[in-house]
């Protein structure tokens, strides 16, 4: 028996104790001990967005995960998918892509400058 996260819309909404086979059938994800309800889940990574990342050394995985979760808010698969629409003939998608690219650049520059990550919001 292990602890598993129930994920809905990239968010941990419940934790359950289950046998691995049953958990796999349900699509539940093996949950590390430190993870809890309210954490986000994207690309195989759990992120506690309730704790400001600025208070700790941010890892590359956290930056990428935060950017991917940000892009998924608009229905993109990840930040690279969002950026790929920059030359779209659909004006809304192109505008979203340009904003995603700016957010990606700002986040990675903050990471490399060892500064707090920006607040990732869609304008």
Secondary structure as GFF3:
##gff-version 3
##sequence-region A 1 123
A	DSSP	beta_strand	2	8	.	.	.	ID=ss1
A	DSSP	beta_strand	11	18	.	.	.	ID=ss2
A	DSSP	alpha_helix	20	26	.	.	.	ID=ss3
A	DSSP	beta_strand	29	30	.	.	.	ID=ss4
A	DSSP	beta_strand	40	42	.	.	.	ID=ss5
A	DSSP	beta_strand	45	47	.	.	.	ID=ss6
A	DSSP	three_ten_helix	53	55	.	.	.	ID=ss7
A	DSSP	alpha_helix	60	72	.	.	.	ID=ss8
A	DSSP	alpha_helix	79	83	.	.	.	ID=ss9
A	DSSP	alpha_helix	91	112	.	.	.	ID=ss10
###
